[in-house]
C-alpha cells in the first residue's frame, strides 16, 4: 500500500515552468500592444478635435462676417458678446448668424479667448489650449496663418473687414 501512495504524489514537471514563463511573456507583449494602441487612439482623438476646432472656428468667423455685413453701411459694428451671434436683436425679427455658441473642442469648455475688434466688440475667437498642435501645415486658404503655430491658442479665427485691413492700391495705368 505504501508504494501506491508514493506514486500518487505529484511530481514536478519541467513543462509547468515553461508554461508559466510563456504566460508571463504573453502578458508583457499584450501590455506593450495595449499601450501602443492607447497612443494611437489618443493621437486619432486629438486629430479629430483639431478638425472640429477648424470647423467650429470657421463657423465663428463666418458668423462674425454675417453679423458685420447685416449692419447698415456707415454703422458697421462687431458683436459685443458671442450670444449676439446666436440671437441678433438689432432688427424687428431677430437674426441668427450662428446656431449656438460652440464649446472649444480642445478644452471642452464653453469659454473662448476673444479677439477684440477695432472700435469695440469681438472680431474673433481662439482656443485657450496651450497644447502643441499635431497639424502644422496643409491648411485651407483662410487658415494659412496657422502654419507652424506653436499652440492651439495661436489659431485665431478672426473676421477682418476690408475697412479695418490696410490694403495696397496701385495707381491706375494709362
QUIFENQUI-V172263 format. One record per pair of residues at least 4 apart in sequence whose ideal C-beta (glycine too) atoms are under 7 Angstrom apart, sorted by the first residue. I is the first residue (numbers start at 0). J is the second residue. D is the distance in Angstrom with one decimal. If there is no record, write none. Layout:
i=(I & I)
j=(J & J)
d=(D & D)
//
This chain:
i=(0 & 1 & 2 & 3 & 13 & 14 & 15 & 16 & 17 & 18 & 19 & 20 & 21 & 22 & 23 & 24 & 25 & 26 & 27 & 28 & 29 & 30 & 31 & 32 & 33 & 34 & 35 & 36 & 37 & 38 & 39 & 40 & 41 & 42 & 42 & 43 & 44 & 45 & 45 & 46 & 46 & 47 & 48 & 48 & 48 & 49 & 49 & 49 & 49 & 50 & 51 & 51 & 52 & 52 & 52 & 52 & 52 & 52 & 53 & 53 & 54 & 55 & 55 & 55 & 56 & 56 & 56 & 56 & 57 & 57 & 58 & 58 & 58 & 59 & 59 & 59 & 59 & 59 & 60 & 60 & 60 & 60 & 60 & 61 & 62 & 62 & 62 & 62 & 63 & 63 & 63 & 63 & 63 & 64 & 64 & 65 & 65 & 66 & 66 & 66 & 66 & 66 & 66 & 67 & 67 & 67 & 67 & 69 & 69 & 70 & 70 & 70 & 75 & 75 & 76 & 77 & 77 & 77 & 77 & 78 & 78 & 78 & 78 & 79 & 79 & 81 & 81 & 82 & 82 & 83 & 84 & 84 & 85 & 85 & 85 & 85 & 86 & 86 & 87 & 87 & 87 & 88 & 90 & 100 & 102 & 102 & 102 & 103 & 103 & 103 & 103 & 103 & 105 & 105 & 105 & 105 & 106 & 106 & 106 & 110 & 111 & 111 & 112 & 112 & 112 & 112 & 113 & 113 & 114 & 114 & 114 & 114 & 114 & 114 & 114 & 115 & 115 & 116 & 116 & 116 & 117 & 122 & 122 & 122 & 123 & 123 & 123 & 123 & 124 & 125 & 125 & 125 & 125 & 126 & 126 & 126 & 127 & 128 & 128 & 128 & 129 & 129 & 130 & 130 & 131 & 131 & 132 & 132 & 135 & 135 & 136 & 138 & 138 & 138 & 138 & 145 & 148 & 148 & 149 & 159 & 159 & 161)
j=(4 & 5 & 6 & 7 & 17 & 18 & 19 & 20 & 21 & 22 & 23 & 24 & 25 & 26 & 27 & 28 & 29 & 30 & 31 & 32 & 33 & 34 & 35 & 36 & 37 & 38 & 39 & 40 & 41 & 42 & 43 & 44 & 45 & 46 & 133 & 47 & 48 & 49 & 133 & 50 & 133 & 51 & 52 & 104 & 105 & 53 & 132 & 133 & 134 & 54 & 55 & 104 & 56 & 104 & 105 & 126 & 151 & 154 & 57 & 142 & 58 & 59 & 101 & 104 & 60 & 124 & 154 & 156 & 61 & 156 & 62 & 97 & 101 & 63 & 97 & 123 & 124 & 156 & 64 & 123 & 156 & 157 & 158 & 65 & 66 & 84 & 96 & 97 & 67 & 77 & 122 & 123 & 158 & 68 & 158 & 69 & 96 & 77 & 78 & 83 & 84 & 87 & 96 & 75 & 77 & 158 & 160 & 87 & 94 & 74 & 75 & 76 & 160 & 162 & 120 & 116 & 120 & 121 & 122 & 83 & 84 & 120 & 121 & 83 & 120 & 100 & 121 & 86 & 100 & 87 & 96 & 97 & 95 & 97 & 99 & 100 & 93 & 95 & 93 & 94 & 96 & 93 & 94 & 109 & 107 & 108 & 109 & 107 & 108 & 111 & 126 & 127 & 126 & 128 & 130 & 151 & 126 & 127 & 128 & 127 & 124 & 125 & 124 & 125 & 127 & 152 & 121 & 124 & 121 & 122 & 123 & 124 & 125 & 155 & 157 & 121 & 122 & 120 & 121 & 122 & 163 & 157 & 158 & 159 & 155 & 156 & 157 & 158 & 156 & 152 & 154 & 155 & 156 & 151 & 152 & 154 & 152 & 150 & 151 & 152 & 150 & 152 & 150 & 151 & 149 & 150 & 148 & 151 & 146 & 147 & 146 & 142 & 143 & 145 & 146 & 154 & 153 & 154 & 153 & 163 & 164 & 166)
d=(6.9 & 6.6 & 6.6 & 6.6 & 6.7 & 6.2 & 6.5 & 6.4 & 6.3 & 6.4 & 6.5 & 6.3 & 6.3 & 6.3 & 6.4 & 6.4 & 6.2 & 6.4 & 6.6 & 6.3 & 6.2 & 6.4 & 6.5 & 6.3 & 6.5 & 6.8 & 6.5 & 6.2 & 6.2 & 6.4 & 6.3 & 6.2 & 6.5 & 6.5 & 6.9 & 6.4 & 6.5 & 6.4 & 5.8 & 6.6 & 5.9 & 6.5 & 6.3 & 4.5 & 5.8 & 6.6 & 6.3 & 6.3 & 5.2 & 6.4 & 6.0 & 4.0 & 5.8 & 4.7 & 5.8 & 6.3 & 6.7 & 6.8 & 6.3 & 6.6 & 6.6 & 6.6 & 4.5 & 6.3 & 6.4 & 7.0 & 6.6 & 3.5 & 6.3 & 6.8 & 6.3 & 6.3 & 6.9 & 6.5 & 6.9 & 7.0 & 5.1 & 5.1 & 6.6 & 6.7 & 4.6 & 6.8 & 5.3 & 6.2 & 6.2 & 4.4 & 4.1 & 3.9 & 6.2 & 6.7 & 6.2 & 6.4 & 3.7 & 6.0 & 4.5 & 6.2 & 4.2 & 7.0 & 5.2 & 6.8 & 5.9 & 6.3 & 4.8 & 5.8 & 6.0 & 6.4 & 5.8 & 6.8 & 6.2 & 5.5 & 4.9 & 5.6 & 6.7 & 6.9 & 5.8 & 3.8 & 3.1 & 5.7 & 5.4 & 3.6 & 5.6 & 5.7 & 5.6 & 6.0 & 5.5 & 4.9 & 6.8 & 6.6 & 6.5 & 5.9 & 4.6 & 4.1 & 6.3 & 5.4 & 6.0 & 6.1 & 5.1 & 6.6 & 5.9 & 4.3 & 6.1 & 5.1 & 5.9 & 6.5 & 6.2 & 6.3 & 4.8 & 7.0 & 5.7 & 5.7 & 5.0 & 6.5 & 4.6 & 3.8 & 6.6 & 4.9 & 6.5 & 5.6 & 5.3 & 6.8 & 4.1 & 6.9 & 6.8 & 5.0 & 5.1 & 6.5 & 5.0 & 6.0 & 6.8 & 5.2 & 3.7 & 6.6 & 6.6 & 5.7 & 5.1 & 6.9 & 6.7 & 4.3 & 6.0 & 3.6 & 4.8 & 5.2 & 5.8 & 6.8 & 5.6 & 5.2 & 3.1 & 6.3 & 5.6 & 5.6 & 5.9 & 4.4 & 6.5 & 4.3 & 5.6 & 6.5 & 6.3 & 6.9 & 4.1 & 6.1 & 4.9 & 5.9 & 6.7 & 5.7 & 6.7 & 6.5 & 6.1 & 5.7 & 6.5 & 5.9 & 5.2 & 4.0 & 5.5 & 5.2 & 5.9 & 4.9 & 3.8 & 5.9 & 6.0 & 5.7 & 4.7 & 6.8)
//
